[in-house]
Each structure stands twice: as structure tokens, then as C-alpha cells.
Amino acid sequence: MADFTYDLGDDGVAIITWDLPGKSMNVLSLDGSALLSEMIDRALSDDAVKGIVLTSGKDSFAAGMDLNVLAGLRNSSDNPAQSIFDFTMNGHAMMRKIERAGMDPKTLRGGKPIVAALPGTALGIGLEIPLACHRIIAADDPKARIGLPEIMVGIFPGGGGTTRIVRKVGLMAASPHLLEGKTYAPDKARAAGLIDEVVPADQLLARAREWVLNATDADIVKPWDQKGYKMPGGTPYHPAGFMTFVGAAAMVHGRTMGVYPAAKALLSAAYEGALVPFDTALKIEARWFTKVLLNPSSSAMIRSLFVNKGALEKGANRPEAPDQSVRKVGVIGAGMMGAGIAYVAANAGIDVVLIDQKQDAADRGKSYSEGILDKGIQRRKVTEDKKEQVLGRITATTDYAALEGCDLVVEAVFEDPKIKADVTRAVEAATGPDCIFATNTSTLPISDLAKASARPEQFIGIHFFSPVDKMMLVEIIRGKETGDRAVAKALDFVRQIRKTPIVVNDARFFYANRCIIPYINEGIRMVGEGVAPALVENAAKLVGLPLGPLQLVDETSIDLGVKIAKATRAAMGDAYPDGAVDEVLFWLADQERMGRKSNAGFYAYDDAGKRQGLWDGLAVQYPTADEQPELSEVQHRLLFAQVLEAVRALEEGVLTDIREGDVGAILGWGFAPWSGGPFSWLDILGAERAVEICDDLAARHGPRFTAPDLLRDIASKSDTFYGRFTSADQAA
Ligand code: NAD
């Protein structure tokens, strides 16, 4: 079966239906693109065809380009720039063919009307092709998403979307669609000018046919092909247009700190494209698109945020085991984490038993779900019906007997080994022999906690991040005795709640916290040394880290930092390396500045809890030194503190797959997404250069920056992490 089918009706309307065999969503492949082009030729050259409807055989139109194709083009030939440019220009030629539809280029008469009929979601190239059609009609499915989200994975719309949207709505109005990658439900997409019409789903094809049969010559000529076309909002030659570009350039820089090549390239394509005729603008768009695809940052982002994230979600590291989908989950502890876990599970259609010590605590945990659902209703994303269904799935109770029939129980009680051991025993007494027990501990070794279990092969760590409903990463931790079925269960659960899993082995702080803590510590250490706190925070942001280390510790709380420091010191004894950090941290705790939750921390907060500037009392206790380090020095310290920990985690076998290390870092703590993650960043930088920097930092700041043997070895062989640790297809 082919990606597209062609069907000519008695009324002279050719229906081209996109229906990728064996897939739930359409994505455009090289073969698919060639076939579509052939079908358009066939319809345009057949006198019996009066017009064309392009639609989909699925309940969505298309999810976009198959990004594996783009990754493949980059790697496949001696001249990847030429391959990507030619591929992009071929796409433009096909879409231009749709747009001109066989009309006489002088009189603009005689073309055949082509309408895109979208049954649902249309993203990326799945909207760019419709944008070349003469009308876009969508079914009124409120769950459908329509837009151009390419910027989110480090590229920009290069299938004519940038040029067409800017010319359709003007640069100012195009900004949220292109620069922010916003997607919309059909009615909002129509209001934003992205599509033309929304109709009930059962009338979609009839309405498309009707439009095609009644369209006039004038209906099918795009504004930019008409004489006297003026770009809405003005071109950059026009004073208003010029100001728009000045503003947009500043906004892009402010949002991206200049580290995302796709945002800059998009702006360049839009600016330069606005100065020239339409077909030249498409060529400019293709040039910038090629440049972005060849940029190592964009390649790394596509690899981590699309290819590898997708592979992990599909179970790339799932052990062989029959389907372990969860039917009924128990959640013990209805505090901040337990309430969140109960919500995401119930929202995914799983029955939940939510247990706390007191009924009112359990009820409070359940009402957390109610709060989220109510907000969804206010934003018209959730219906009353849906709210009732989700809440109906959560039983809030103190009675462990209600756990009967649970196939998974997740424990999220206080971070205290004794309480966790009691809970483990009580749960195992109340559940059947097949039930898997998971702990959400953030710091306690899984293998130690498993000692309380009579079934340690069924004991596992499932580490959620806070807030559970927003954070997409789930870290699954295999204890020494954890069996394959428990891992499969955890992975199937994560798939059901539509999050992204990584599977790591048990060690202090697992993977994510192991890397975050040294980052925070390095920032605090610098404050103690007299580095200006604003320099520390801005250095982090300028390299694309979403939160500076001081803001991050304010958000997670100073007392948690103190608690972790004390526990780590107790475990490590004399080898404990972070005394200089603790001096600052403990002093802040003594001042009762516990971070955001106490409205006082490294930052000052107003009475309403809004973060103000850095707290000026810091400078009294830790005066800033007369001589400040270079920005790059501060950035290197902050980045290497994290990435060296990631390398050590790989060396020690905590991480077994660098793809998980990269995806986990971006989704878990926002590690510079432009870099593709710590291992991608080291590959971009080059291992030799990384070792040089480490040697320099270690000589001046101490052995925590000593390059791990693995990094040295990769450097000495001029190798890369992706070259060494992934197979050719994984490294795409
Ligand atoms: P919390 O204090 O908000 O909630 C803990 C809940 O457990 C409370 O409602 C408490 O009444 C209940 N509880 C205590 N003993 C119990 C028992 N014997 N039986 C039933 N319920 C009991 O804590 P939290 O922030 O939700 O953290 C819970 C766990 O998740 C901890 O292990 C923590 O380390 C881990 N964790 C926390 C975060 C975070 O950011 N807060 C992130 C990841 C993991």
C-alpha cells in the first residue's frame, strides 16, 4: 500500500487521500513526497478533473515531516548541503505547482481549485502543504492541533511555511506561529488566519467538494501572486515594517539569548524574504533551512528532542516481557508528589487508590486533581464530563484494603527509610503476589529500601519530577535485585501517562539529581568566593540554562539543600568536598531564608511572593571581589559541573545509554536544550577541547574538574560520544 491514494469521482473532483499504512499519524517521507507530486501532475493534466481535494484517511491530517528523513539527508551524501537544499527546493516546486494549479502565469486564469480538507491535527509540513492549497477547511475537532511547531525541535518551517505565513498575516502576527511554534485548535487557527473554514466533521468532504466545484479563477490566486500585493504590516522598507523587525530581533535575542541558531535563521529568512519576490523568498528560506539543518546544535536538538525522545517513549530500552499496562494503581502518600501522580494516572484512564494517614490528607490530595481540572475547564481545555470521569477514578482513603487488585503501587511518603519500610510491608500484605512496588524517593538508594520488601525483584524506583503534571521526564531506577518485569511495568506505566522515561541503575542521587546538585553547588561556591551573584545567574542564562543555580536552589528550597548536604557529608565522611558550599548555604538557612517558600532566599521576594532582584544582604556577608572572572570561565564552571557528572554516571554504569543521558538532562532539569544534552554538547565542543578546559579548571579550582578517564580516552582517539556509544542508526 502507498502513502497516498487517488480517486476520481463522477463529479470531476479528484480526492487525494494521505493514509500511511500501519501508522496512526501521517508523516511525510521522501517516497510520499514524490508520490504526492505525481498525483498532482496527474490531476492537473487530466481534462476530466475539475478540482482536487487533498485529505487524510486518518482522524488527523499529518504530524509533519519525518525528521528521520532530515537526519538521514544530513548523513547520507558527500555533499549534505546540496542534498538538503535540493530536497527543500523540490518540495517548494511541488507546493508551487499546487499553488499555481496549472493556471496561465500571465492571466492567472485556468487553474484547478485545490482544497485541503483537514480531519484533525495538521502540524509542520502537514500545515505547509495545505498553506499552498487554495483553501483550508478543517473539521471542528477541539482536540486537533494546527500550527508550525518546528522551532521547538531546533529548526524552523522550511517547507514554504515561513514565507507563506509572513506574506499571509504579516511579520508581527506571524511571530507567535513561527517564533514560538504555537499550535491551535481549529477555531483558534481560523481566528488567527492560519486556516479558512471550520465545519462539522461529517460535512468535511462534502463542503470541500462544494468549494472546489464553485471556486472561480479569482478564488484560487494567492494574494502574493496578484499585482500590487502589499505585505500586511509592511515590508522592512516601510517605516512600520522596519520597526517590527527591530522589535522582533530584540525579542528573539531576549528569549533565546542568541544560542538558538534556528530562531536567528528564521528571522533572517523572514527579513530577507520580505524584500524580494515570492519565488526568490522561497529560495532564501531553503538556504537558511539548509544552514540550520547543518548546524550541529539543530542536528543535536532533532536527535535528542525528536528521534531519541521518540525512541525512548516507544520502549527502546524495555526488557522483553508481556504487556504490563497498569489497570489499577495505588499511590501511598497524598502530599505534593502523590497527589500529582494520582492525577496523571487517573487522567490517563487508570483507576487510582490514593492513601494517606488521615482521611482529610487523602481528600486534599484528591482535590489537587480537582484544582487542575477546574483550571482546564476555565481554559476550555477540559469538559465537566471529563472532570467527573477523572475524579471518579480516584478513591481517596486511609484503608490499605482498598489496594486489593492493584498491579502497581507507587509510594510517595516522607523521605524517611523507616517510614518507607513500614509502608512497603503494609502494601505487600494488602496486594497480590504479582503487584510491582515502586518508590518515588529522590535520594535514598533503591537497593537499600528494597531490603524491606519480601519481593525485591518486584521493587523499583519510579522518580517523578515536580510538578508531576508538567514535568515530562520520569527516571526509572533499577535496584540491584530489580527484575525485568518490574522495569517493563514501570515503562508501560510511563507510556500510559504519556511521559518520557529513562532507565538508570541505582547510585547516590541516580542520574538527574546527581548532575543538578553539582551545578547548584558550583553557583553557591562562586558566591562564597566573591563572584558577583548576578554574574553567576546571567552566565547560566546566557548559555541557555533556563534557571540560574541560585534561582534553582531558591525554587527547590534552601533547607532541602541543607538536608541533602548533611546526608551526603554523613555518607562520605572526610572525603566530602563541598564544605565551602555549605558555609554559604547553612548561613542562609541560619538567616531563615529558605528560598521561595519563605519569601526569602538568594533572591528577595515581595509580599505576594513575586521574585525581585538578588538579595542585597548577600553582598554584606560575601563581598564581591574587585576582580571578577570572565563570563566564559563562569559558564565553563557551571556547565562542566554538570556534564562531568553525566560522564561519570556513564563510566560507572548508572547510565547505560547516552541517549537517555541527553534526553533526561533536557527534560529533567532543562540542560541547555540548544546543545542536545551533555553528551551532545561535549561532542559539539570536541573531547580534546573539553579535556583542555578541564585541565585548566582543575588546576585552578580543584579536582572536581578532573577529566574522567573516559573523556580523556575519547579525546585521545579523536572520537565522539555518539560515535562510540550508539549504533549508526541510533546516532542519526
Ligand atoms: P510531602 O510531605 O508533600 O508528602 C508526603 C505525604 O506522605 C504526606 O501527605 C504525609 O501525610 C504522607 N505520609 C507520611 N507517612 C505516611 C504513611 N505511613 N502512610 C501514608 N501516608 C504517609 O512530600 P513530597 O514532596 O510529596 O515527597 C514525597 C516523596 O517524593 C519523598 O520521598 C520525596 O523525596 C520524593 N520526591 C519529592 C520531590 C519534590 O520535589 N518534592 C521530587 C521527587 C521525589
Boltz pocket constraint, residues with backbone or C-beta under 6 A from the ligand:
constraints:
  - pocket:
      binder: B
      contacts: [[A, 332], [A, 333], [A, 334], [A, 335], [A, 336], [A, 337], [A, 338], [A, 355], [A, 356], [A, 357], [A, 361], [A, 411], [A, 412], [A, 413], [A, 414], [A, 415], [A, 416], [A, 419], [A, 423], [A, 440], [A, 441], [A, 442], [A, 443], [A, 463], [A, 464], [A, 465], [A, 466]]
      max_distance: 6.0
